[in-house]
């Protein structure tokens, strides 16, 4: 097994940057610090910073294959929008005849180009999502119910989910008393616990927030989707320590994860360091995946590389655009890189092909190039040579 030593870069930890060597073998980080060992292939990243790959705490990968459905109105509750969206999807599917796996792959790649390497996908998980050539790693150990409005048995779902797995559900994705009452329904059925992960929670009031705090439940905030469907989003500062950011799907108005964290920072007035934690360490903690979201020996080798442009690395990342990502590595495999970092592919014994992202020439892992070519799904800003 080849070992690649990434040297000379600043590694970004929750408490700040340190210039250390990071060695990767297979899909794992095998050491932080020290020097490259005999036989290591060296990738020198002087002048750059290495961050953990971003964690998208809520998405529906297949729905990223569709353009945003422009709402004809703003809705008081998202379930009204979902009914309209499903009719829209059925019409698109009948016209396009796309392969469901191709849509998942396109959705995974849509995340990857924004530096996301791990996704909580709310939907079916075919075997293809477990393969190393799938663009991103996907959460597999979890329970979930779409919402209170799909006829699913909440208690049966919750109590059949192991306590060390997260259990996810859309709650209070609207404005008004109906949305606010949803959390009480969850609590009455015994489903509001420390592994409960509420998605959206737009209309949670002080009483509901206190209930979540008492239960040590978590919240996933999807500001772009809220604004697209409901015309507003709300940040609940009291839950900041147990909050992650999810993009939601492109069909529902989601933008790239990098755009999402900028929007979250603007709406909530958070520091760059706080918002980065919500898509790395905090997201991994909420989803109960300790091997992602941080740079440590024994963790999965998921990371992104950007140039150092200021004394504040967290601000540099928040201000980064998709095309400015210099290198994205998922499970030890370089997936996207600038041309002058092509040696990252050769060091890991992988092949690449030419493409462009938002008009900037890039190199893609050859597997992803082939997957996207075969999928025949147009993703904005992504062009294959």
N, C-alpha and C positions, 0 to 999 in steps of 0.2 A: 504494500500500500504506500503510495506516494505521500510524503509530508511536505506541506508548503509553509514556509516561514514568512509572515508579513512583517516587515521591519520598518523602522524609522518613523512610523506614524504615531500620532497621539491617539491612544485608545480612550474612549469616553465612557466613564463610569458615572453612577448616580452622584458621586461626590466631586466629580470633575475629571479633567484629562491627565493622563500620564503617558509618557513616551516609553512604550514597552514593545517587545517582540511578541507576536501571537502566532503560535504554531497550530496548524490544522492538518488532521489526518482523517481521511474518509469524510464523514459528515459531522465530525466533532472537533471542538477546540481541545487540544491535548496539553497545551501549556500557555501560560501568560507570564512574560518575563524571561530573563536569561538570554541566551544567544541561540542563533540557528545551530542545529546539530549537523555533523557530517552526513551527507546524503540528502539534506533538506534542499528543496527548490525554493529560492528566495525571490520574493516580490517586494522591491523597495518602494515604499510609499512616503518618502520624505515630503514634507509640506502638506500632508493630508491628515484627515481625522477619520477614525473608524468608529462608527456607532453600531449598536445592536440593530439588527433588522427590525423594522416596524411591525407591530402586531395590530392587525385590524380586528377589533373585538366583535364586529357584527357586519356580515355581508351575505348576499345571496349571489354566489359567483355567476350562475347561469344568467342572471338578470343584468349583468354588466355587458352582455352581448347585444343589448337593445339600447337605442338612444333614449334619452329622458322623455317620458310622457308628459307633455305640457298639460298642467291642470287647467280645466275650463273654469275652475273656481278654487277658492281655498276651502278646505273641509274642516268641520268642527271635530271630526274623528277620522283617523286614517283608514278605518275599516271600509268606509264609503269609497275611498280612493282605491283600495285593494280590489274591490269588486269590479270597478271600471278597468283597472290595470289588467286583470286576468282576461277579460274580454279582448283587450287590446293585444295581449300576448298570444292568445289563441289565433287571432287573425294573422299576426306576423308569422307564427310557426307554420300555419297552413300555406302561406305564400312562399316562405323561404325554404322549408324542408330541411332545416339545419340539424346536424347530429347533436344530441344532448351532451355528449362528451366534449365535442368541439366548443360548445357554449361554455362549459365549465373551464376548459383550458383558456379560452379567450378571457374569461372573468378572472382567472388566476393571473394571467399575464397583465391584465389591466391593473391589478394590485402591485405586481412586481415592478413595473416601470416607475412606481412612486416609492420604491424602497421597502415595500411590505414583503415580508418573507413568511409570515404566519397569519392565517385567517380562520376566524370562527364562521364557518359557512352554515347557514340555517337552511338545510335542505338535504336531499338524498346524497349519500356519500358512496358513489361507486368505487370499485377497486382502483380505477385510474387515479384517484386522488391520493392514493398511498404510494404511488411510484415516484422514484427520485427524479424522473423527468417531468413530473407535474410542476408547473412554474413555482408554486408556493407550497409550504407545508400547511396542512389543514387539521383543525381540531377534530378528533375522532372520539374522545372520551368525554361525553356530555349527554345530558338529557334536555329536551326542549318541547315546548308547546307554542304554536304560532301566537295564540292570543286567547281571550275568553270567548271568542265569537266563532270558533270553528267546530264546536261540538266535541272537542277532545276531553277526555276525563283527566282533569288537572291532578287530582290526588293520585290516580293510578300512575300517571307519568312521573310525578314527583317522587313518590315512594318506591318506584322501581328503579330510580336513578341512584347509584351508589353515592354515599355522602361525600366521598372525595372527588366527585365529578361536579362541575357546575351544572346548574339547571336554569335554562334561559327561557324567558317569556316576554312578549311585548305587553306592556302595561301602561295605561294612561297616555296612549299615543293620540292625544286630542286635547281639547279645551272644554271645560264645563264639568258639571257634576257627574255625568256618566263616566267620564274618564277617571275622575278622582276616586270614584267608588270602586274601581277595579282592584286596587291594592287591598281593600278591605275584604273583598271576595276571596282573594288569594290567601289572606291571613286566616280567614274563617275555616278554610279547608286544610289548614296546617301546612301550607306550601311556602310560607315566608320564613326562611331560615338562613343560616350563614352561607349556604351554597346557592342561594337563589340569586339570579342575576336578572334584574329588571332592565328591559331594553326600552329606551325613549323616556318614559316617566315625565312627559312634558308637564302635565297638570297635577303633579304631586304638590299638595299643600303642606303646611307645617306639621299637621297631624300625621300625614302619610310619611313624611320624611323622618319624623320621630319613630314611627313604626319600623322603618327600614334600619335606622340606627340601632334600635333595640335588638333587632334580629341579626345585625351585622351583615345585612344583605348588600349587594353591590348594584351599581347603575352603569349602563352603557349609554353614552350620549352620542346622538347622530345629528348634529346641528343642520347640515345641508338638507337632509331628507325632511326634517321637521319644517324647515323654512319653505321647501318646495311644496309640500302637501298641505301644511297647516297655516303657512304664512308667518310663522314665528317659531322660535325655539327658546327654551329656558334652561339656564344653568343653575344647578342647586349646589351652592357653595358648601353647605353643611355635609355633603357626601363626597367632598373632594378626595379624601383618602381612600375611598372605595369606588372610584370612578375611572372608567376607561372610555376611549373614543372609538366609535365604529363609523365606517363610511356609509353603510347601507349600499344598495345597488345603484348603478348608473340610471336604470329605468326610473327610479324614484327621485332623481335629481341630484344624486351624489356626484361629487367631484373627486379629484385624486386625493389620496390620503394626505399628501403634503398641503393641498389646498384646505383640507378639512381641519388640520391642526392650526393653520393660520386663522381660519374662521373661528374656531373655538377660542383661540387666544384673544381675538378681537372682541368677541361677544362677552367673554367672562373676565377679561382683564387679567388673565393669568400670566405668570412669568414664562419665558421660553423653557426654563428647566422644568416647571410644573407640567406643561403641556407635553413635553417629550416623555416624561414619566408615564403619562396616561396612554402612550402608545408603545411603551416598552415594559418597564418593570411592573407597573401597576396592572396593566392589561394581562400580563403573564400570570400575576398572582391571582387575579379574579378568575381567569380561565383555568387555573390550577395546572399550569404547564411550566414547571420550574426550570426546564432546560432551554427556554427561549426568553428573549427580551433582555438579555444581559450578556456581557463578555466575561466569561469565567471558564477556567479549565473544567472539562466535563460537560459543558453546555454545547448545544447544537451550534454549528458554525454558520450562523445566519448574521450577516452584517452588511452595512453599506459604507461607502467611502465618499467623502466630499473634500474639497480643498478647504484649508484653513484660511479664513478671510478676516477674522477679528479675534479679540481676546475672549469672546464669549462663544464657546462652541455650540451651546444650545440655541442661541439666537441664529448662528450660522445655519443650523439645520432647519429651523423653522422658516427661514427666509429662502431656503433652497427650492429651486424649480426642478421638475422632473428631468429635464435635459441636462441639468447641472450635476446629477449624480454621476460620479466618476466610475464606480464599480458597485455592483450588487451581487452578493454571494448568498446562496440558499443551500443549506445542508452540505456545505463545503464546496459546492460547484459554482464557479463564476457563471452568471446568467446574462448580465449586461455589463458592458464596459466601453469606455472611450478607446479610440484607436491606439493611443499611445500607451494604453495598459493592456495591450493584446497579450503580453507575456503572462498575464494571469491565467489565460486559457491554456497556454502551452505548459505552464508550470503544473497545472492540475491535469494535464493530458486530456484536455477536452478541445473540441473543434468549435469554431465560430463562423458566423456569416454576417454580411453587412446589412444594416438597416438604418433608419433614422427615427429619432424621437423628437417631436416638436421642431423638426427641421435641422436637428444636430446629428451628424453622422455617428453611429454607434455600431458596436459589435454585439450580436446576440448568440447565445448558445445555439449550436446548429440544430439541436432537437427542438428548441422553441421556434426557430425560424421555420422548420418543416411543419410543426404543428399548426402554426398560424397560417402558413401557406395553404395547407390542406383544409383548414377550417373555413376559409373564405368569409370571414367575419371582419368587417371594417371597424377598427378601433381608432377614434380620433387622435391625430398626431403621430400615429405609428405607421411607418411606411417600410415595406420590405424591398430590398434592392432587386 
